[in-house]
Amino acid sequence: MTWRQLRVLIQHLPPESATMTSLRNSLSDEEIAEQADRGRPEDGRWSQLEQLVAVVADRVARVEYVLRCVNTEKKKDFPSPPEPIRRPGAAPRRAKPKLTEAGAERLFALLNGGAA
């Protein structure tokens, strides 16, 4: 068997195979970020069926969230939005930083012509 034949065999293994799982688990954070930035789902390690099931699960969770929000009296009692199922090649979402009082005052000063 030539090296080319071996490469072709490995590339066409199913995503859930032990070899592909090992390759996926050996990806560094930089490689995962690079795959996420390219936005090419065909480079992912999940099968198309698994991707579709994850989308359905995310949409059902979103519908449940909206239903709870509609049936909640006070906005402060709203549940937090659901986290999507993590996909291969995509890093988890980072939490948005909260604007503090000091940060708001600094932003206000900068917007009104104040220098930093």
PEKAPE-V988366 format. One line per field, one symbol per residue. phi: phi as a letter, one per 30 degrees, with the letter a starting at -180 (. if undefined). psi: psi as a letter, one per 40 degrees, with the letter a starting at -180 (. if undefined). burial: b if it has 9 or more other ideal C-beta (glycine too) atoms within 8 Angstrom, else e. A space follows every 50 residues. Layout:
phi=???
psi=???
burial=???
//
This chain:
phi=.ddddddddddcddedddddddddddddddddddddddicddddccdddd ddddddddddddddddddddccdcddcdddddddddcdibdddddddddd dddddddddddcidcd
psi=hidddddddddeiideidddddddeehiddddddddddfgdeeieiiddd ddddddddddddddddddddehdideeiiiiihihhiiehiiiihhiihi dddddddddddfeii.
burial=eeeeebeeeeeebebeeeebbebbeeeeeeebbebbeeeeeeebbbeeeb beebeebbeebbebbeebbeebeeeeeeeeebebeebebbeeeeeeeeee eeebebbeebeeeeee
//
